[in-house]
């Protein structure tokens, strides 16, 4: 057994050398985007406890609920560009065509932002929530606008994420500073989203300006017809992304109806810890996807070698991290909560399987998307998302939070299996990466 592990570690070491030496730009992009994700993870740890203590539990609950509403609206405005833009931009070689494409995307996002603002204002006028909470949402429109302007997708598509790092870091530092300086009393909670959003708004403008200057782009105004064509072309990207966000944020809501607040908290902390590995996988997927799109247009052999070199070693790394998390679940929970909770530790052990399954589906989902078959991904996510919610409803009543954890893992397993089935049946010529 020891000999096997030793040989496996040597193999991983050799592949990791290729990982770091074979493509310096890829490593830079991975570190840069990883830094961005790390700051996104740290911000809530610093800001949310402060808001909870300063504004009170009731007002903080209103803030969290509003954040969920704006998450869904931001997903609509993103419209799947976090996937489609990194796929399409790297293969556009002419500056004029690139400027046109980026300009159309920005104007489409602004169109969706305008629609979402109008719909939200209409809903607020007909709702029976308090005036203070209405003001929370109205000031929160700054957050919505700021999120829509962030040019993450642009720097991903141009494969130069290092420029995104300093923009994101500046925005996060400014957000934290504005919150601590301006939220001093309970009634200040209505401004909290505005202060967070103002930093994103500013960094979004700076990021777009810098991108246009850095890459020599020009703003080209798009017609309404071009915007409609863009919306039609991105429909399945949006559908799959929105379905994923909807499904991933629904388990906690279902659990809230059937388990105690303590069990709900145990599931929540275990999910946050286990899904931290998912963030690493997301970074890897976002960094490698534009490169794979470019290689696919150049040479199948190059793409084949790329997947063997980078995806395989990354799967090994995630496997080791999942195993380590599984074996040290009790210690991790104790460190995170300062308490001993066997329920939270058991939930964490179950959920450690989740990121391992997710990392296995990355090559399949990327290849399906590259081959313009992303509608099948949307179908699969919708189908298994509905099945997962039904199973979660059933098993949560019977087994509580641990039942929800098993449902999440099993649903992800069948989703991953379906992606490889789609790859082999709908794109048989695309399954070249496992051939000699």
C-alpha positions as CSV (number, residue, x, y, z in Angstrom):
1,X,0.0,0.0,0.0
2,X,2.8,2.4,0.9
3,X,4.7,1.5,-2.3
4,X,1.5,2.2,-4.3
5,X,1.1,5.6,-2.7
6,X,4.8,6.4,-3.2
7,X,4.6,5.6,-6.9
8,X,1.4,7.6,-7.2
9,X,2.9,10.7,-5.6
10,X,5.9,10.4,-7.9
11,X,3.6,10.4,-10.9
12,X,1.7,13.4,-9.6
13,X,5.0,15.2,-9.0
14,X,6.1,14.6,-12.6
15,X,2.8,15.8,-14.0
16,X,2.8,18.8,-11.7
17,X,6.2,19.8,-13.1
18,X,4.5,19.8,-16.6
19,X,1.7,21.8,-15.1
20,X,4.0,24.6,-13.9
21,X,6.6,24.6,-16.7
22,X,4.5,23.7,-19.7
23,X,2.4,26.8,-19.8
24,X,3.4,29.7,-17.6
25,X,0.5,31.9,-18.7
26,X,-2.0,29.2,-17.6
27,X,-0.4,29.1,-14.1
28,X,-0.5,32.9,-13.8
29,X,-4.2,32.9,-14.8
30,X,-4.9,30.1,-12.3
31,X,-3.2,32.0,-9.5
32,X,-4.9,35.3,-10.5
33,X,-8.4,33.9,-10.7
34,X,-7.7,31.9,-7.5
35,X,-6.9,35.1,-5.7
36,X,-10.1,36.6,-7.0
37,X,-12.1,33.7,-5.6
38,X,-10.2,33.8,-2.3
39,X,-11.2,37.5,-1.9
40,X,-14.8,36.6,-2.7
41,X,-14.6,34.0,0.1
42,X,-12.9,36.2,2.6
43,X,-15.2,39.2,2.2
44,X,-18.3,37.6,3.8
45,X,-16.1,36.3,6.7
46,X,-15.2,39.9,7.5
47,X,-18.3,41.8,6.6
48,X,-21.3,39.6,7.5
49,X,-20.4,39.1,11.2
50,X,-19.9,42.9,11.5
51,X,-23.3,43.5,9.9
52,X,-25.0,41.0,12.1
53,X,-23.7,42.6,15.3
54,X,-24.3,46.1,14.1
55,X,-27.7,45.9,12.4
56,X,-29.2,43.1,14.5
57,X,-30.5,39.7,13.6
58,X,-33.8,40.8,12.1
59,X,-32.2,43.5,9.8
60,X,-29.4,41.1,8.9
61,X,-32.0,38.6,7.8
62,X,-33.5,41.2,5.5
63,X,-30.0,41.8,4.1
64,X,-29.3,38.1,3.4
65,X,-32.7,37.7,1.8
66,X,-32.1,40.7,-0.5
67,X,-28.7,39.3,-1.4
68,X,-30.4,36.1,-2.6
69,X,-32.8,38.1,-4.7
70,X,-30.0,40.1,-6.3
71,X,-28.1,36.9,-6.8
72,X,-30.9,35.6,-9.1
73,X,-31.1,38.9,-10.9
74,X,-27.4,39.0,-11.4
75,X,-27.5,35.5,-12.8
76,X,-30.1,36.8,-15.4
77,X,-27.9,39.7,-16.3
78,X,-24.8,37.5,-16.6
79,X,-26.8,35.5,-19.1
80,X,-24.1,32.7,-19.2
81,X,-21.4,35.0,-20.4
82,X,-19.1,33.6,-17.8
83,X,-19.1,30.5,-20.0
84,X,-19.9,31.7,-23.5
85,X,-17.5,34.7,-23.6
86,X,-14.4,32.7,-22.6
87,X,-15.4,30.2,-25.3
88,X,-16.0,32.8,-28.1
89,X,-13.4,35.5,-27.5
90,X,-10.2,33.5,-27.8
91,X,-11.0,32.4,-31.4
92,X,-11.7,35.9,-32.7
93,X,-8.4,37.2,-34.2
94,X,-9.4,40.5,-35.8
95,X,-9.5,43.5,-33.5
96,X,-12.6,45.0,-35.2
97,X,-14.6,41.8,-34.9
98,X,-13.4,41.5,-31.3
99,X,-14.4,45.0,-30.4
100,X,-17.8,44.4,-32.0
101,X,-18.4,41.2,-30.0
102,X,-17.4,42.7,-26.7
103,X,-19.5,45.8,-27.3
104,X,-22.5,43.7,-28.1
105,X,-22.1,41.7,-24.9
106,X,-21.8,44.8,-22.8
107,X,-24.8,46.4,-24.4
108,X,-26.8,43.2,-24.0
109,X,-25.9,43.0,-20.3
110,X,-27.0,46.7,-19.9
111,X,-30.3,45.9,-21.6
112,X,-30.9,43.0,-19.2
113,X,-29.9,45.3,-16.3
114,X,-32.5,47.9,-17.3
115,X,-35.2,45.2,-17.6
116,X,-34.4,43.8,-14.2
117,X,-34.4,47.2,-12.5
118,X,-37.8,48.0,-14.0
119,X,-39.3,44.7,-12.9
120,X,-37.9,45.0,-9.4
121,X,-39.3,48.5,-9.0
122,X,-42.7,47.3,-10.2
123,X,-42.6,44.4,-7.7
124,X,-41.6,46.7,-4.9
125,X,-44.5,49.0,-5.6
126,X,-47.0,46.2,-5.4
127,X,-45.4,44.4,-2.4
128,X,-46.4,44.9,1.3
129,X,-42.9,45.0,2.7
130,X,-41.9,47.9,5.0
131,X,-40.6,51.2,3.6
132,X,-37.2,50.5,5.1
133,X,-36.9,47.2,3.3
134,X,-38.1,48.8,0.1
135,X,-35.3,51.3,0.5
136,X,-32.9,48.4,1.1
137,X,-33.7,47.0,-2.3
138,X,-33.7,50.4,-4.0
139,X,-30.2,51.2,-2.7
140,X,-29.3,47.7,-3.5
141,X,-29.7,48.5,-7.2
142,X,-26.2,49.9,-7.0
143,X,-25.0,46.4,-6.2
144,X,-26.9,45.0,-9.1
145,X,-25.4,47.5,-11.5
146,X,-21.9,47.0,-10.1
147,X,-22.1,43.2,-10.5
148,X,-23.3,43.7,-14.1
149,X,-20.3,45.9,-14.9
150,X,-17.6,43.6,-13.5
151,X,-15.6,42.5,-16.6
152,X,-14.5,39.1,-15.3
153,X,-15.7,37.4,-18.4
154,X,-13.7,39.8,-20.6
155,X,-10.3,39.1,-19.0
156,X,-11.1,35.3,-18.9
157,X,-11.8,35.4,-22.7
158,X,-8.6,37.3,-23.3
159,X,-6.7,34.8,-21.1
160,X,-5.1,37.6,-19.0
161,X,-6.6,37.3,-15.6
162,X,-3.7,38.9,-13.8
163,X,-5.2,42.3,-14.6
164,X,-8.4,41.2,-13.0
165,X,-6.7,40.5,-9.7
166,X,-5.7,44.0,-8.7
167,X,-9.1,45.4,-9.8
168,X,-10.9,42.8,-7.7
169,X,-8.7,43.3,-4.7
170,X,-9.2,47.1,-4.9
171,X,-13.0,46.6,-5.0
172,X,-13.0,44.2,-2.0
173,X,-10.8,46.5,0.1
174,X,-13.0,49.5,-0.8
175,X,-16.2,47.5,0.0
176,X,-14.9,46.5,3.5
177,X,-13.7,50.0,4.2
178,X,-17.0,51.6,3.2
179,X,-19.1,49.1,5.3
180,X,-17.0,49.7,8.5
181,X,-17.0,53.4,8.0
182,X,-20.7,54.0,7.2
183,X,-22.7,51.2,8.9
184,X,-22.7,52.2,12.6
185,X,-26.4,51.8,13.7
186,X,-29.2,49.4,13.1
187,X,-31.1,51.7,10.8
188,X,-28.0,51.9,8.6
189,X,-28.7,48.4,7.2
190,X,-30.7,49.9,4.3
191,X,-27.4,51.3,2.9
192,X,-25.3,48.1,3.3
193,X,-25.8,46.7,-0.2
194,X,-25.3,50.2,-1.7
195,X,-21.9,50.5,-0.1
196,X,-20.8,47.0,-1.2
197,X,-22.2,47.7,-4.7
198,X,-20.5,51.1,-5.0
199,X,-17.1,49.5,-4.9
200,X,-18.1,47.0,-7.6
201,X,-19.6,49.8,-9.7
202,X,-16.4,51.8,-9.6
203,X,-14.1,48.8,-10.2
204,X,-16.4,47.7,-13.1
205,X,-16.0,51.0,-14.9
206,X,-12.2,51.0,-14.3
207,X,-12.0,47.4,-15.4
208,X,-13.8,48.0,-18.7
209,X,-11.9,51.1,-19.4
210,X,-8.6,49.4,-18.7
211,X,-9.5,46.4,-20.8
212,X,-10.4,48.6,-23.8
213,X,-7.1,50.4,-23.4
214,X,-5.0,47.3,-22.7
215,X,-6.3,45.3,-25.7
216,X,-6.7,48.2,-28.1
217,X,-10.5,47.8,-28.4
218,X,-13.1,50.3,-29.6
219,X,-16.7,50.7,-28.4
220,X,-19.1,49.9,-31.2
221,X,-22.8,50.5,-30.7
222,X,-25.0,47.5,-31.5
223,X,-28.5,47.6,-33.0
224,X,-31.5,46.2,-31.2
225,X,-31.5,43.3,-33.7
226,X,-27.9,42.4,-32.8
227,X,-28.8,42.4,-29.1
228,X,-31.7,40.1,-29.8
229,X,-29.5,37.8,-31.8
230,X,-27.0,37.7,-28.9
231,X,-29.8,36.9,-26.5
232,X,-31.0,34.0,-28.7
233,X,-27.5,32.6,-29.1
234,X,-26.8,32.6,-25.4
235,X,-30.1,31.1,-24.3
236,X,-28.8,27.6,-23.4
237,X,-25.7,29.0,-21.6
238,X,-28.1,31.1,-19.5
239,X,-30.5,28.3,-18.9
240,X,-27.8,25.9,-17.7
241,X,-26.2,28.5,-15.5
242,X,-29.4,29.8,-14.0
243,X,-30.6,26.2,-13.3
244,X,-27.4,25.4,-11.5
245,X,-27.7,28.5,-9.3
246,X,-31.3,27.8,-8.6
247,X,-30.6,24.2,-7.6
248,X,-27.5,24.9,-5.5
249,X,-29.4,27.5,-3.5
250,X,-32.6,25.5,-2.9
251,X,-31.4,22.7,-0.5
252,X,-31.1,25.1,2.5
253,X,-34.6,26.4,1.8
254,X,-36.1,22.9,1.7
255,X,-34.2,21.9,4.9
256,X,-35.6,24.9,6.7
257,X,-39.1,23.3,6.6
258,X,-38.2,19.9,8.2
259,X,-35.1,20.2,10.5
260,X,-34.2,22.3,13.5
261,X,-32.2,25.4,13.4
262,X,-29.3,23.5,14.8
263,X,-29.3,20.8,12.1
264,X,-29.8,23.5,9.5
265,X,-26.7,25.3,10.8
266,X,-24.7,22.0,10.9
267,X,-25.6,21.4,7.2
268,X,-24.8,24.9,6.3
269,X,-21.3,24.9,7.8
270,X,-20.5,21.5,6.4
271,X,-21.7,22.6,2.9
272,X,-19.6,25.8,3.0
273,X,-16.4,23.8,3.9
274,X,-16.9,21.0,1.4
275,X,-17.9,23.4,-1.4
276,X,-14.8,25.4,-0.8
277,X,-13.1,22.7,-3.0
278,X,-15.8,23.4,-5.6
279,X,-14.5,27.0,-5.8
280,X,-11.0,25.6,-6.6
281,X,-12.6,23.4,-9.4
282,X,-14.5,26.5,-10.7
283,X,-11.2,28.4,-10.9
284,X,-9.5,25.6,-12.8
285,X,-12.5,25.2,-15.2
286,X,-12.6,29.0,-15.9
287,X,-8.9,29.2,-16.5
288,X,-8.6,26.1,-18.8
289,X,-11.7,26.6,-20.8
290,X,-10.5,29.5,-23.0
291,X,-7.3,27.6,-23.7
292,X,-9.2,24.5,-24.7
293,X,-11.4,26.5,-27.0
294,X,-8.4,27.9,-28.8
295,X,-6.6,24.5,-29.0
296,X,-9.8,22.9,-30.3
297,X,-9.8,25.3,-33.2
298,X,-6.0,24.6,-33.8
299,X,-5.5,20.9,-33.3
300,X,-7.2,17.9,-31.7
301,X,-3.8,16.5,-30.8
302,X,-2.9,19.6,-28.9
303,X,-6.2,19.5,-27.0
304,X,-5.7,15.8,-26.3
305,X,-2.3,16.5,-24.8
306,X,-3.6,19.5,-22.8
307,X,-6.3,17.4,-21.1
308,X,-3.9,14.6,-20.3
309,X,-1.4,17.0,-18.8
310,X,-3.6,19.4,-16.9
311,X,-6.9,17.7,-16.1
312,X,-5.5,14.4,-14.9
313,X,-3.1,16.0,-12.4
314,X,-5.8,18.3,-11.2
315,X,-8.2,15.3,-10.6
316,X,-5.4,13.7,-8.5
317,X,-5.0,16.8,-6.5
318,X,-8.7,17.2,-5.8
319,X,-8.9,13.5,-4.9
320,X,-6.2,13.9,-2.3
321,X,-7.9,17.0,-0.8
322,X,-11.3,15.2,-0.6
323,X,-9.7,12.2,1.1
324,X,-7.9,14.5,3.6
325,X,-11.1,16.4,4.3
326,X,-13.0,13.1,4.8
327,X,-10.4,11.8,7.3
328,X,-10.2,15.0,9.3
329,X,-13.8,16.0,9.3
330,X,-14.1,16.1,13.1
331,X,-11.1,18.3,13.5
332,X,-12.2,20.6,10.7
333,X,-15.7,21.1,12.2
334,X,-14.1,21.7,15.7
335,X,-11.8,24.3,14.3
336,X,-14.5,26.0,12.3
337,X,-17.1,26.2,15.0
338,X,-15.2,25.8,18.3
339,X,-17.6,23.0,19.2
340,X,-17.8,19.2,18.7
341,X,-20.7,18.2,16.4
342,X,-20.8,14.6,15.2
343,X,-23.8,15.5,13.0
344,X,-21.9,18.3,11.2
345,X,-18.8,16.0,10.8
346,X,-20.9,13.2,9.3
347,X,-22.6,15.6,6.9
348,X,-19.1,16.9,5.9
349,X,-17.9,13.3,5.3
350,X,-20.8,12.7,2.9
351,X,-20.3,16.0,1.1
352,X,-16.6,15.5,0.5
353,X,-17.6,13.1,-2.2
354,X,-19.4,16.0,-4.0
355,X,-16.3,17.9,-5.2
356,X,-14.6,14.7,-6.4
357,X,-17.6,13.9,-8.6
358,X,-17.7,17.5,-9.8
359,X,-14.1,17.5,-10.9
360,X,-14.7,14.4,-13.0
361,X,-17.4,16.1,-15.1
362,X,-15.2,19.1,-15.9
363,X,-13.7,17.7,-19.1
364,X,-17.0,16.4,-20.4
365,X,-18.9,19.7,-19.8
366,X,-16.1,21.7,-21.4
367,X,-16.0,19.5,-24.5
368,X,-19.8,19.5,-24.9
369,X,-19.8,23.3,-24.7
370,X,-16.9,23.7,-27.1
371,X,-18.9,21.6,-29.6
372,X,-21.9,24.0,-29.3
373,X,-24.1,21.3,-27.6
374,X,-24.6,23.2,-24.4
375,X,-28.3,22.8,-24.7
376,X,-27.9,19.2,-23.6
377,X,-26.1,20.4,-20.5
378,X,-29.1,22.6,-19.7
379,X,-31.5,19.7,-20.3
380,X,-29.5,17.5,-17.9
381,X,-29.1,20.1,-15.2
382,X,-32.9,20.9,-15.4
383,X,-33.9,17.3,-15.3
384,X,-31.6,16.2,-12.5
385,X,-32.2,19.5,-10.7
386,X,-35.9,18.7,-10.5
387,X,-35.2,15.1,-9.5
388,X,-32.8,16.2,-6.9
389,X,-35.3,18.6,-5.3
390,X,-38.0,15.9,-5.2
391,X,-35.5,13.4,-3.6
392,X,-34.3,16.1,-1.2
393,X,-37.9,16.8,-0.1
394,X,-38.5,13.0,0.5
395,X,-35.2,12.1,2.2
396,X,-35.1,15.2,4.3
397,X,-38.4,14.3,5.9
398,X,-37.1,10.8,6.7
399,X,-33.4,11.3,7.4
400,X,-33.0,15.0,8.1
401,X,-29.9,16.9,7.1
402,X,-27.8,13.8,6.3
403,X,-30.5,12.8,3.8
404,X,-30.1,16.1,2.0
405,X,-26.4,15.5,1.8
406,X,-26.8,12.0,0.3
407,X,-29.3,13.5,-2.2
408,X,-26.9,16.2,-3.3
409,X,-24.1,13.7,-3.9
410,X,-26.2,11.1,-5.7
411,X,-27.8,13.8,-7.9
412,X,-24.4,15.1,-8.9
413,X,-23.2,11.5,-9.7
414,X,-26.1,10.9,-12.1
415,X,-25.6,14.4,-13.6
416,X,-21.9,13.6,-14.2
417,X,-22.8,10.2,-15.8
418,X,-25.3,11.9,-18.0
419,X,-22.7,14.4,-19.3
420,X,-20.4,11.6,-20.4
421,X,-23.4,9.9,-22.0
422,X,-24.1,13.1,-23.9
423,X,-20.5,13.4,-24.9
424,X,-20.4,9.9,-26.4
425,X,-23.8,9.9,-28.1
426,X,-24.2,13.5,-29.3
427,X,-20.5,14.2,-30.1
428,X,-18.9,10.9,-30.8
429,X,-16.1,12.6,-32.7
430,X,-15.5,14.7,-29.6
431,X,-14.4,11.8,-27.4
432,X,-10.9,11.8,-28.8
433,X,-9.2,12.8,-25.6
434,X,-9.3,9.3,-24.2
435,X,-7.9,7.6,-27.3
436,X,-4.4,6.7,-27.9
